[in-house]
Amino acid sequence: MIPRPDNPVIVAIDLSDMHEAERLAASLADTAGALKVGLELFTAAGPPAVVAVGRHAPVFLDLKLHDIPTTVERASRNCARLGVAMFNVHALGGEAMVAAAVRGARQGSEDAGVPTPMVLAVTVLSSLSGESLASPTSLAFEAISAGADGLVVSGEDVAAVREVVGDDVALVVPGIRPEGSNGDDQVRVLTPRAAIEAGADYLVIGRPITRAPDPAGVARGILLELR
């Protein structure tokens, strides 16, 4: 069984302004378990954004890599060289692609002399819903078979996926919304406590924290709710 993190809260730094992102990261340094750098900040500021945010907390690099295996392997190598704690790929890319990401992560961390990051496979995005979606449990099983360390799963899928993959796989759940907040553009959401009780290890929370007058205070409140 994997050890549950002491602090499961990953705060999404979804901003385009590097200076504002670093200011926010600094304010959350003593509260967040990790900070997420996604496509918005990465496309605005590139790898230096990862390094800057990483000075304050471990980084989850959320680029959802999805391409031919060779390209994903090379991109994964570059992700690992940045010293991130975890990054993700799309499970829909198939087992060969996920396995390539795992190889790239190992190579990159060896090259840079840093710990190997967790490779997470995204099953179904938390902003999607509908009967035509791929089976999250099938995608999860295939990704773990290919060597992924963990999975990014929506709130409504976490219990079913946990049952399929067991306790040795990290589950990261985005779209978390504290009690009383709205879902914004997320369709498949859970409260922090409900997600943990369903089997989540990490909770990705963005706007309810980052748009608050006191982001660190909101993050502390969530942690208190979980203890």
C-alpha positions as a Python dict, from the first residue, in 0.01 Angstrom:
ca = {
    (1, 'M'): (0, 0, 0),
    (2, 'I'): (139, 343, -93),
    (3, 'P'): (172, 588, 199),
    (4, 'R'): (-85, 864, 191),
    (5, 'P'): (81, 1207, 167),
    (6, 'D'): (89, 1418, 482),
    (7, 'N'): (-62, 1704, 282),
    (8, 'P'): (-290, 1597, -6),
    (9, 'V'): (-369, 1947, -134),
    (10, 'I'): (-227, 2041, -476),
    (11, 'V'): (-307, 2402, -564),
    (12, 'A'): (-346, 2480, -934),
    (13, 'I'): (-147, 2790, -1029),
    (14, 'D'): (-347, 2855, -1344),
    (15, 'L'): (-225, 3202, -1436),
    (16, 'S'): (-56, 3360, -1738),
    (17, 'D'): (146, 3620, -1548),
    (18, 'M'): (473, 3472, -1419),
    (19, 'H'): (521, 3734, -1148),
    (20, 'E'): (168, 3682, -1017),
    (21, 'A'): (216, 3305, -1029),
    (22, 'E'): (537, 3324, -827),
    (23, 'R'): (375, 3558, -576),
    (24, 'L'): (86, 3315, -532),
    (25, 'A'): (325, 3020, -505),
    (26, 'A'): (522, 3198, -233),
    (27, 'S'): (204, 3270, -37),
    (28, 'L'): (112, 2901, -44),
    (29, 'A'): (458, 2761, 27),
    (30, 'D'): (382, 2667, 386),
    (31, 'T'): (31, 2541, 319),
    (32, 'A'): (9, 2348, -9),
    (33, 'G'): (142, 1996, -41),
    (34, 'A'): (229, 2071, -405),
    (35, 'L'): (163, 2331, -672),
    (36, 'K'): (32, 2255, -1020),
    (37, 'V'): (180, 2419, -1328),
    (38, 'G'): (-52, 2361, -1622),
    (39, 'L'): (-78, 2457, -1986),
    (40, 'E'): (-172, 2819, -1920),
    (41, 'L'): (136, 2909, -1718),
    (42, 'F'): (367, 2676, -1911),
    (43, 'T'): (274, 2826, -2248),
    (44, 'A'): (312, 3176, -2106),
    (45, 'A'): (649, 3134, -1934),
    (46, 'G'): (785, 2790, -2025),
    (47, 'P'): (1022, 2576, -1816),
    (48, 'P'): (1142, 2875, -1608),
    (49, 'A'): (790, 2886, -1460),
    (50, 'V'): (833, 2530, -1334),
    (51, 'V'): (1165, 2617, -1177),
    (52, 'A'): (1029, 2935, -1016),
    (53, 'V'): (720, 2768, -871),
    (54, 'G'): (932, 2472, -762),
    (55, 'R'): (1132, 2696, -529),
    (56, 'H'): (825, 2711, -307),
    (57, 'A'): (677, 2359, -320),
    (58, 'P'): (693, 2032, -518),
    (59, 'V'): (550, 2072, -868),
    (60, 'F'): (285, 1872, -1051),
    (61, 'L'): (347, 1949, -1419),
    (62, 'D'): (6, 1914, -1582),
    (63, 'L'): (67, 1903, -1959),
    (64, 'K'): (-130, 1584, -2037),
    (65, 'L'): (120, 1457, -2293),
    (66, 'H'): (-39, 1268, -2584),
    (67, 'D'): (158, 1188, -2899),
    (68, 'I'): (351, 904, -3058),
    (69, 'P'): (560, 708, -2804),
    (70, 'T'): (896, 845, -2921),
    (71, 'T'): (784, 1206, -2885),
    (72, 'V'): (626, 1143, -2545),
    (73, 'E'): (939, 964, -2423),
    (74, 'R'): (1155, 1263, -2515),
    (75, 'A'): (910, 1513, -2369),
    (76, 'S'): (889, 1307, -2050),
    (77, 'R'): (1267, 1311, -2025),
    (78, 'N'): (1254, 1690, -2039),
    (79, 'C'): (980, 1704, -1774),
    (80, 'A'): (1187, 1491, -1538),
    (81, 'R'): (1498, 1704, -1592),
    (82, 'L'): (1305, 1999, -1448),
    (83, 'G'): (1291, 1823, -1113),
    (84, 'V'): (912, 1799, -1092),
    (85, 'A'): (748, 1567, -842),
    (86, 'M'): (491, 1438, -1089),
    (87, 'F'): (366, 1493, -1443),
    (88, 'N'): (90, 1343, -1653),
    (89, 'V'): (10, 1183, -1985),
    (90, 'H'): (-321, 1082, -2142),
    (91, 'A'): (-411, 719, -2081),
    (92, 'L'): (-592, 731, -2416),
    (93, 'G'): (-249, 735, -2579),
    (94, 'G'): (-223, 362, -2513),
    (95, 'E'): (7, 131, -2323),
    (96, 'A'): (309, 183, -2552),
    (97, 'M'): (289, 559, -2504),
    (98, 'V'): (253, 535, -2127),
    (99, 'A'): (546, 294, -2109),
    (100, 'A'): (752, 538, -2317),
    (101, 'A'): (668, 817, -2070),
    (102, 'V'): (789, 602, -1781),
    (103, 'R'): (1118, 529, -1963),
    (104, 'G'): (1164, 898, -2041),
    (105, 'A'): (1103, 997, -1680),
    (106, 'R'): (1369, 757, -1558),
    (107, 'Q'): (1619, 872, -1818),
    (108, 'G'): (1560, 1240, -1750),
    (109, 'S'): (1593, 1206, -1374),
    (110, 'E'): (1916, 1010, -1413),
    (111, 'D'): (2053, 1275, -1650),
    (112, 'A'): (1973, 1556, -1407),
    (113, 'G'): (2053, 1371, -1085),
    (114, 'V'): (1707, 1431, -940),
    (115, 'P'): (1444, 1193, -800),
    (116, 'T'): (1232, 1022, -1064),
    (117, 'P'): (890, 1191, -1085),
    (118, 'M'): (565, 1004, -1061),
    (119, 'V'): (411, 944, -1402),
    (120, 'L'): (34, 988, -1384),
    (121, 'A'): (-210, 877, -1652),
    (122, 'V'): (-525, 1085, -1705),
    (123, 'T'): (-834, 869, -1752),
    (124, 'V'): (-1134, 1097, -1816),
    (125, 'L'): (-1121, 1473, -1763),
    (126, 'S'): (-1332, 1609, -1478),
    (127, 'S'): (-1485, 1867, -1715),
    (128, 'L'): (-1642, 1596, -1932),
    (129, 'S'): (-1954, 1389, -1888),
    (130, 'G'): (-2164, 1155, -2097),
    (131, 'E'): (-2224, 792, -2182),
    (132, 'S'): (-1985, 799, -2479),
    (133, 'L'): (-1674, 847, -2263),
    (134, 'A'): (-1409, 577, -2250),
    (135, 'S'): (-1422, 350, -1946),
    (136, 'P'): (-1209, 506, -1672),
    (137, 'T'): (-1148, 167, -1511),
    (138, 'S'): (-1025, 11, -1835),
    (139, 'L'): (-798, 307, -1907),
    (140, 'A'): (-669, 293, -1550),
    (141, 'F'): (-589, -79, -1567),
    (142, 'E'): (-403, -44, -1898),
    (143, 'A'): (-201, 255, -1779),
    (144, 'I'): (-92, 86, -1459),
    (145, 'S'): (-3, -228, -1655),
    (146, 'A'): (221, -6, -1871),
    (147, 'G'): (409, 119, -1565),
    (148, 'A'): (230, 441, -1463),
    (149, 'D'): (278, 528, -1096),
    (150, 'G'): (-65, 679, -1054),
    (151, 'L'): (-379, 807, -1218),
    (152, 'V'): (-571, 1129, -1255),
    (153, 'V'): (-937, 1043, -1215),
    (154, 'S'): (-1257, 1241, -1181),
    (155, 'G'): (-1440, 1258, -851),
    (156, 'E'): (-1722, 1030, -955),
    (157, 'D'): (-1480, 764, -1082),
    (158, 'V'): (-1234, 750, -794),
    (159, 'A'): (-1407, 476, -592),
    (160, 'A'): (-1448, 246, -892),
    (161, 'V'): (-1091, 302, -1007),
    (162, 'R'): (-953, 243, -657),
    (163, 'E'): (-1135, -89, -646),
    (164, 'V'): (-976, -195, -976),
    (165, 'V'): (-616, -81, -915),
    (166, 'G'): (-585, -152, -543),
    (167, 'D'): (-392, 41, -280),
    (168, 'D'): (-50, 55, -445),
    (169, 'V'): (-145, 325, -698),
    (170, 'A'): (-164, 699, -632),
    (171, 'L'): (-494, 860, -728),
    (172, 'V'): (-503, 1232, -803),
    (173, 'V'): (-848, 1388, -821),
    (174, 'P'): (-901, 1727, -991),
    (175, 'G'): (-1213, 1939, -990),
    (176, 'I'): (-1235, 1937, -611),
    (177, 'R'): (-1473, 2197, -476),
    (178, 'P'): (-1508, 2276, -103),
    (179, 'E'): (-1857, 2262, 42),
    (180, 'G'): (-2061, 2562, -73),
    (181, 'S'): (-1850, 2661, -375),
    (182, 'N'): (-1972, 2636, -734),
    (183, 'G'): (-1834, 2391, -988),
    (184, 'D'): (-1713, 2654, -1238),
    (185, 'D'): (-1644, 2453, -1557),
    (186, 'Q'): (-1606, 2120, -1377),
    (187, 'V'): (-1884, 1865, -1420),
    (188, 'R'): (-1757, 1566, -1222),
    (189, 'V'): (-1671, 1713, -881),
    (190, 'L'): (-1646, 1610, -515),
    (191, 'T'): (-1581, 1787, -187),
    (192, 'P'): (-1235, 1731, -36),
    (193, 'R'): (-1358, 1497, 236),
    (194, 'A'): (-1577, 1295, 0),
    (195, 'A'): (-1285, 1249, -240),
    (196, 'I'): (-1050, 1126, 33),
    (197, 'E'): (-1315, 890, 167),
    (198, 'A'): (-1366, 752, -184),
    (199, 'G'): (-996, 668, -213),
    (200, 'A'): (-815, 981, -339),
    (201, 'D'): (-456, 1044, -234),
    (202, 'Y'): (-412, 1394, -380),
    (203, 'L'): (-669, 1669, -436),
    (204, 'V'): (-623, 1932, -708),
    (205, 'I'): (-794, 2256, -610),
    (206, 'G'): (-770, 2576, -810),
    (207, 'R'): (-1007, 2870, -813),
    (208, 'P'): (-1171, 2815, -470),
    (209, 'I'): (-823, 2875, -325),
    (210, 'T'): (-649, 3100, -576),
    (211, 'R'): (-937, 3346, -619),
    (212, 'A'): (-996, 3381, -245),
    (213, 'P'): (-884, 3697, -63),
    (214, 'D'): (-668, 3473, 157),
    (215, 'P'): (-559, 3169, -48),
    (216, 'A'): (-341, 3023, 226),
    (217, 'G'): (-624, 3059, 476),
    (218, 'V'): (-865, 2866, 253),
    (219, 'A'): (-604, 2593, 201),
    (220, 'R'): (-551, 2568, 577),
    (221, 'G'): (-927, 2539, 627),
    (222, 'I'): (-945, 2249, 383),
    (223, 'L'): (-661, 2071, 560),
    (224, 'L'): (-832, 2117, 895),
    (225, 'E'): (-1150, 1969, 748),
    (226, 'L'): (-956, 1659, 645),
    (227, 'R'): (-787, 1599, 982),
}
